């Protein structure tokens, strides 16, 4: 049988090295917008750009995505052909020969003044959200209580949000682990809401570098030592630890870090539209990161 060849429109600059190292794998999961392949212990997404350009993505045109999704099967073998720069499936090849490499570059936080403007913009936008986050947090109410004067008593998920704000710069290994265990894997979907929040938190840190090395170490150890969350979410978090994010996340935090108001609204909307609640959860995680940066001694 003659196999048809599809050409990737674009691919992350991290992909070629990963494929050449891993070599063989299988189809891990199939969706409407594409599918994941598992190469050794790493995932590669192949599909359209509906959720932005992913750091572990090979992106196809929409028509090619539909074609690929219709012919691949869960569990089928796939291998990387170094001679042709192609992924070989039973009835299909996906070539990188004509694709462009991309990297979602991050901007460093410009100044405290820019931070304050970005913080106010993000708070203003999120406070208009009527829907709850994936962890059933009313963002507007949380902000009002957090910024309120006087003693606060926190309950349920909100108490862990405050704990998260406290521990990101902590040297208390036990508290960091306890807090991370609360969020990792919590919520529904391929990327649980708690994980999306952590990705957002790390995305803001990628522009400002204030979170402790111990926090990153504890997060990495939990992800690698036990099945604490889904395979797909773990992959996003692995890249987030390395400060690699999808373009929808990168564009939003770059807008905040650079003070570019002209791109903020569009970047906010693009991220908000990702997944069922993933975009909102990630945006809220970015806000939690900004609150931690702004209130390092919040109790």
matplotlib code that plots the C-alpha trace (Angstrom):
import matplotlib.pyplot as plt

x = [0.0, 1.3, 1.2, 0.2, 2.4, 1.2, 3.6, 3.7, 3.0, 5.1, 6.8, 8.4, 12.2, 12.3, 10.7, 13.5, 15.9, 13.2, 12.2, 15.7, 16.4, 13.2, 12.8, 9.8, 6.4, 2.6, -0.6, -1.5, -4.8, -7.0, -9.1, -11.1, -8.3, -5.4, -3.8, -0.9, 1.8, 3.9, 7.6, 9.2, 8.0, 7.3, 4.2, 4.1, 0.9, 0.1, -2.9, -4.2, -3.5, -6.8, -5.1, -2.1, 1.4, 2.5, 6.1, 5.6, 3.6, 3.7, 1.0, -0.9, -3.3, -7.0, -7.7, -4.6, -5.6, -9.0, -7.4, -4.8, -7.3, -9.5, -6.8, -4.7, -5.8, -5.2, -2.2, -0.8, 2.9, 4.8, 8.5, 10.8, 12.5, 15.7, 16.4, 13.2, 12.5, 9.1, 6.9, 5.8, 2.3, 0.7, -1.2, 0.4, 3.6, 3.9, 7.0, 8.7, 10.6, 8.4, 7.5, 8.9, 10.4, 9.0, 9.9, 7.5, 9.9, 9.3, 9.9, 11.3, 9.3, 10.1, 9.7, 7.6, 5.5, 4.7, 3.9, 1.3, -0.4, -0.5, -1.8, -4.6, -5.5, -5.6, -7.6, -10.1, -10.6, -10.9, -13.3, -15.8, -15.9, -19.3, -18.3, -16.4, -13.0, -12.7, -12.1, -15.4, -13.6, -15.5, -12.5, -14.1, -15.1, -11.7, -10.0, -12.3, -11.6, -7.8, -7.6, -10.0, -8.8, -8.8, -8.4, -9.4, -10.6, -10.1, -12.0, -11.8, -10.0, -9.4, -7.3, -5.0, -4.8, -3.5, -1.2, 0.1, 0.8, 2.8, 4.8, 6.2, 9.1, 9.2, 12.0, 9.5, 9.6, 6.6, 4.3, 5.3, 4.6, 1.3, 0.1, 1.2, -0.5, -3.8, -3.7, -2.0, -4.6, -7.5, -10.4, -11.8, -10.4, -7.2, -5.5, -7.2, -7.9, -5.3, -2.6, -3.7, -3.4, 0.2, 1.1, -0.2, 1.7, 5.0, 4.3, 4.3, 7.4, 9.1, 9.0, 9.9, 12.0, 10.8, 9.7, 12.2, 14.2, 12.8, 9.3, 10.4, 12.3, 9.3, 7.0, 9.3, 9.8, 6.0, 5.5, 8.2, 7.8, 4.1, 1.0, -0.3, -2.1, -2.9, -0.2, -1.2, -1.2, 2.2, 3.7, 2.4, 3.9, 7.2, 7.6, 6.4, 9.1, 11.6, 9.7, 8.3, 4.7, 2.1, 1.8, -1.5, 0.1, 3.3, 1.5, -0.5, 2.4, 4.6, 1.9, 1.8, 5.6, 6.3, 3.4, 2.0, -1.6, -2.4, -2.0, -3.5, -7.2, -6.7, -4.2, -6.5, -9.4, -7.3, -6.2, -9.7, -11.0, -8.6, -10.5, -13.6, -12.1, -8.3, -7.9, -9.7, -7.8, -4.5, -5.4, -6.3, -2.9, -1.1, -3.0, -2.0, 1.6, 1.2, -0.4, 2.5, 5.0, 3.2, 2.5, 5.6, 4.8, 1.0, -0.3]
y = [0.0, 3.5, 5.7, 9.3, 12.1, 15.1, 18.1, 19.8, 23.5, 24.3, 22.6, 23.5, 23.8, 21.2, 18.5, 17.3, 16.5, 14.8, 12.6, 11.7, 10.6, 8.7, 7.0, 4.7, 5.2, 4.8, 6.8, 7.8, 9.7, 11.1, 14.3, 16.4, 18.9, 16.3, 13.5, 12.8, 10.3, 8.9, 8.5, 6.7, 8.8, 12.0, 13.2, 15.0, 16.7, 16.6, 18.7, 22.2, 25.5, 25.9, 26.1, 27.9, 26.7, 24.1, 23.6, 19.9, 20.4, 19.6, 21.7, 20.8, 22.7, 22.1, 19.9, 17.8, 17.5, 16.1, 13.6, 12.5, 12.1, 10.0, 7.4, 7.0, 4.5, 4.5, 2.4, 2.0, 2.1, 5.1, 5.6, 8.5, 8.2, 10.2, 9.8, 11.5, 13.6, 12.0, 10.3, 7.0, 5.5, 2.5, 4.4, 7.8, 9.8, 13.2, 15.1, 18.1, 18.9, 21.8, 23.1, 26.1, 25.8, 28.1, 29.0, 30.8, 33.5, 35.1, 38.7, 39.7, 41.9, 45.5, 47.3, 47.5, 50.3, 48.0, 45.2, 47.4, 48.4, 44.8, 43.6, 46.2, 45.2, 41.5, 42.0, 44.2, 41.7, 38.7, 40.5, 40.7, 36.9, 35.5, 31.8, 30.1, 28.6, 24.8, 24.6, 26.6, 29.8, 33.1, 35.2, 38.6, 37.5, 36.0, 39.3, 41.4, 39.2, 39.0, 42.8, 43.5, 45.1, 43.2, 39.6, 37.0, 33.5, 31.3, 28.0, 25.2, 25.9, 29.5, 28.6, 26.6, 29.5, 31.7, 28.9, 28.7, 32.4, 31.9, 28.9, 29.8, 31.6, 29.3, 27.0, 24.7, 21.5, 20.0, 23.0, 23.2, 19.5, 19.7, 22.6, 21.1, 17.8, 19.7, 21.3, 18.6, 16.4, 18.3, 18.9, 17.3, 16.9, 16.1, 19.0, 19.3, 22.8, 22.8, 21.9, 24.7, 27.1, 25.9, 26.4, 30.0, 30.6, 29.4, 31.4, 34.6, 33.5, 32.9, 36.7, 37.7, 34.8, 35.1, 31.5, 29.4, 26.6, 24.3, 24.9, 23.8, 20.9, 19.6, 20.0, 18.0, 15.3, 14.8, 14.7, 12.2, 9.9, 9.1, 9.3, 12.4, 13.8, 12.9, 12.2, 15.2, 17.6, 16.2, 17.1, 20.7, 21.0, 19.4, 22.1, 24.8, 23.9, 24.6, 27.9, 26.6, 27.4, 27.4, 30.6, 31.6, 31.7, 33.3, 36.1, 37.0, 37.0, 38.9, 41.6, 41.9, 41.9, 44.4, 46.8, 46.4, 47.4, 47.1, 43.3, 42.6, 42.3, 39.9, 37.8, 37.6, 36.5, 33.9, 32.3, 32.4, 30.4, 27.5, 24.3, 24.2, 26.0, 25.6, 29.1, 30.7, 28.5, 29.4, 33.1, 32.8, 31.0, 34.0, 36.3, 34.1, 34.4, 38.2, 38.3, 36.2, 38.6, 41.6, 40.3, 38.2, 38.3, 37.8, 35.7]
z = [0.0, -0.9, 2.1, 1.7, 3.1, 4.9, 5.6, 9.0, 8.6, 11.6, 14.5, 17.8, 17.7, 20.5, 18.4, 16.1, 18.9, 20.9, 17.9, 17.0, 20.7, 21.2, 17.8, 18.3, 19.9, 19.5, 19.2, 22.7, 22.4, 19.6, 19.6, 17.2, 16.8, 16.5, 18.4, 20.7, 20.1, 23.0, 22.2, 25.2, 28.1, 26.1, 24.3, 20.9, 19.8, 16.0, 14.9, 14.2, 15.9, 17.7, 21.1, 19.8, 19.0, 21.5, 22.7, 22.0, 18.8, 15.1, 13.6, 10.4, 8.2, 9.2, 6.2, 6.9, 10.6, 9.7, 7.3, 9.8, 12.7, 10.4, 9.6, 12.7, 15.5, 19.2, 20.1, 16.6, 16.2, 14.9, 14.3, 13.3, 10.0, 10.2, 6.5, 5.4, 8.5, 8.8, 11.4, 9.9, 10.7, 9.2, 6.5, 6.7, 6.9, 8.4, 7.2, 8.7, 5.5, 4.4, 7.9, 9.7, 13.2, 15.8, 19.4, 21.7, 23.1, 26.5, 27.5, 30.9, 33.2, 32.1, 35.5, 38.6, 37.0, 34.0, 36.5, 38.3, 35.1, 33.9, 37.2, 37.2, 33.6, 34.4, 37.6, 35.7, 33.0, 35.3, 37.7, 34.9, 34.5, 35.6, 35.3, 38.1, 37.5, 37.2, 40.9, 41.5, 42.5, 42.0, 40.9, 41.7, 45.2, 45.8, 44.8, 47.0, 50.0, 49.3, 49.0, 51.9, 55.1, 58.4, 59.4, 56.8, 57.4, 54.4, 53.7, 51.1, 47.8, 48.7, 51.7, 49.4, 47.0, 49.8, 50.8, 47.2, 47.2, 50.4, 49.5, 46.1, 47.7, 50.7, 51.9, 53.7, 51.7, 53.6, 52.9, 49.3, 48.7, 50.6, 48.5, 45.2, 46.1, 46.5, 43.1, 40.9, 39.2, 40.8, 38.4, 35.3, 31.8, 30.1, 31.8, 35.3, 36.5, 39.3, 36.8, 34.4, 37.4, 38.1, 34.4, 34.6, 37.8, 36.2, 33.1, 35.0, 36.9, 33.5, 33.0, 36.6, 38.2, 41.8, 42.6, 44.6, 43.1, 45.8, 44.5, 41.0, 42.4, 44.4, 41.5, 39.2, 41.8, 42.2, 38.4, 37.8, 40.8, 40.8, 38.5, 40.2, 37.1, 33.5, 30.9, 28.9, 31.8, 33.0, 29.6, 29.8, 33.3, 32.3, 29.7, 32.0, 34.5, 31.7, 30.9, 27.6, 27.0, 24.2, 22.2, 23.8, 27.2, 26.0, 24.2, 27.3, 29.8, 27.2, 27.0, 30.8, 31.1, 28.3, 29.0, 25.5, 26.0, 22.3, 22.4, 25.8, 25.0, 22.0, 23.9, 26.9, 24.7, 22.8, 26.0, 27.5, 24.6, 25.1, 26.3, 28.4, 31.5, 30.8, 29.5, 32.5, 34.9, 33.3, 33.4, 37.1, 37.7, 36.1, 38.5, 41.4, 40.3, 40.1, 43.6, 45.0, 43.3, 44.7, 48.2, 49.1, 52.8, 52.6, 55.4]

ax = plt.figure().add_subplot(projection="3d")
ax.plot(x, y, z, "-o")
ax.set_aspect("equal")
plt.show()
